[in-house]
């Protein structure tokens, strides 16, 4: 191989090596940037979850209080429904008495 060919081969090798090395460094920088971005997103999500955990705990406490109050509310509802049914029955009875009274009055006034 001639000296010129050797120098050309060495030059090509050097250029390829430098190019490959630059590409590897650039790739490593990209990977580091991606890792930093991922770490930042994870930290942001962690902060969001901390607030979410507090909100979940508050919602859970409210749910448990509501569940604890439900039997009492259901009992009051049942009692109110019974009272309403009794009132409706009393109203029907009163309306029947009133109708009989009006009928009796009408008969009494009849000639």
C-alpha angles and dihedrals in degrees: 000000000000123000091248091053090048092050090048091050091047090048092050090047092050092048091048092047093049091046092048092046091050091048091050092049090047090048091049089051090050090050091049090049091049091049092049090049092048091048090050092049090049091051091048091049090049090055091048091050092051089060090043092052090054091048091048091050091051092047091049092052090050090048092052092048090050091048090050092051094046099083091052092048091048090051091050090049092051090049092050091048090052090049090050092050090050091048091050090049091049090049091052090049091048091049090051091050091048091050091050091048092051090047091050091048091049090051091048092054094046114108 
